[in-house]
Amino acid sequence: MKYLKFLLVGIFFGIILVKSEAVSWFRIYEMFRFQSFHMYGIIGTAVISGVLFLQISKRIALKNVRGTQLDAPKKEKGFIRYLIGGTIFGLGWALIGACPGPMYILLGTGVYSMIIVIIGALLGTFLYGVLKSKLPH
């Protein structure tokens, strides 16, 4: 029962994404063809909200569920790996029409072809876990 609030927030967030058309393949297609500002506005709002929330949480020493202070770990500097990773992520997003979060929302709205995408994402995650020690980081 203590995790019910997280389930409810997730359901609410899913409804917002569906109603704002953020999970619409057509809106994603428009974004990648630079035909509409809709998705860029949503993503930009999310980035700005995330930065503001992080700064506020640092100032008021916000704690997580376990009682430890929220912290954003420092990332290693590097350009090539982020370029390659972002390109792979973007190509997958463009080909599938969904980024990882909305895959589950789309499945919930009845887009059953997302089962294939989710299985592929899980297999890719498993493969990365197996090969992680052999990959340059």
N, C-alpha and C positions, 0 to 999 in steps of 0.2 A: 504493500500500500504506500510505502514511503516514496516510491518511484512513480506513482500515478500522476503527480504533477508534471513530470517530464514527458510522459506519454501524452497528456492533454496539451502541453505546449507544442509538442511535435505535430499533433493533429491540427491544432490551430495554425501552425506555421505552414503545413501542407495545404490547408484551405486557402491561406493567403497567397501562396505560390500559384495555385490553380486559378484563383480569381484574378490575379494580376497578370495572368498569362505568361508567367516566368518559366513555366514548364512546357509551353507550347513549342512544338518543333518548328512551326511556321515563324514564330517570333525569333527563335534561334537562327533559323535560316536567313531571316531579314537582317539580323545582326551581322552574320558573317559575310553578307553581301553589301554591307554598309547602306542598307536601304531604310533603316529606321533607328531612331534614338531610344526606343522603348527599353530594350535590354541593357543598353549602356547606362541609362538612367537608373535602372534597378541595381545594376552592379555597382555603379558609382555611389548610390545611396548606401548600399551595404558596406562598401569600403569606408566611407566617411563615418557611418554609424559605428563600425568596428573600431576605428581609431579613437573616436570619442569615448566609447565604452571602455576601451583599454586604458585611456588616460584617466578617466573618472575612477575606474577600479583601482588604479595605482595610487591615486590621491587619497581615497577613503579606505584603502587597505581591505578591499573586498575579499571574502574568503569563499572557497568552493565547498562542496558538499562534505568533504572530509575535514574541513576546518582549517585547511592550509591556505595561505595567501595565493591569489591568482598570480601567475607569472607567465610571461611570454619569453621563452628561451631565445637567446641570441642565435642567429643563423650564421653559418660560416659564409664568408665572402666567396663569391664565384659567379662568373657570368655564363660560361659555357653550359654547365649542368642545368642551370635554370632555363636557359634558352632551349636546350634539348628537351628537358622535362615539360616545359610549357608548350613546346611544339607538339610533342606526343599527346599531351592532354588536349590541346586545341584541335588536333586532327581527329582524335576520338570523339570529342564533343561535336565537331562538325559532321562526322560520318553518322553518328548515332542520333544526334539531335537532342542530347540530354547530357548534363554533367552528372557526376556520381550521386549527389543528393536527391535530385528529382527523379532518378530512376525508380525509386520505391514509390514515390508519389504517383508517377505515371502508371505503375503497376496497379496501384490502388484505384486509379480512375478507369481501369479497364483496358489499358494498353498492354495486352498480354505478351506482345513481342519483347517487352522489357525483361522477361524471364531469361531470354537468351543473352541479353546485355548484362544482366546481373550475374549470370553464371560466368560469362567472360571476364567480368571485373573481379569476381572472386578467384577465378583461375589465375588471372594476372597478378593479383595480390599474393597468392600462394607461390607463384613462380618467382616473384620478386623476393619473397622470404627465403626461398631455397637458394637463389643466386646472389643474395645481398652481399655476402662475404667475398664474392668473386668480382663484384662490380666496383668501378672507381667511384669514390665518394669525396 
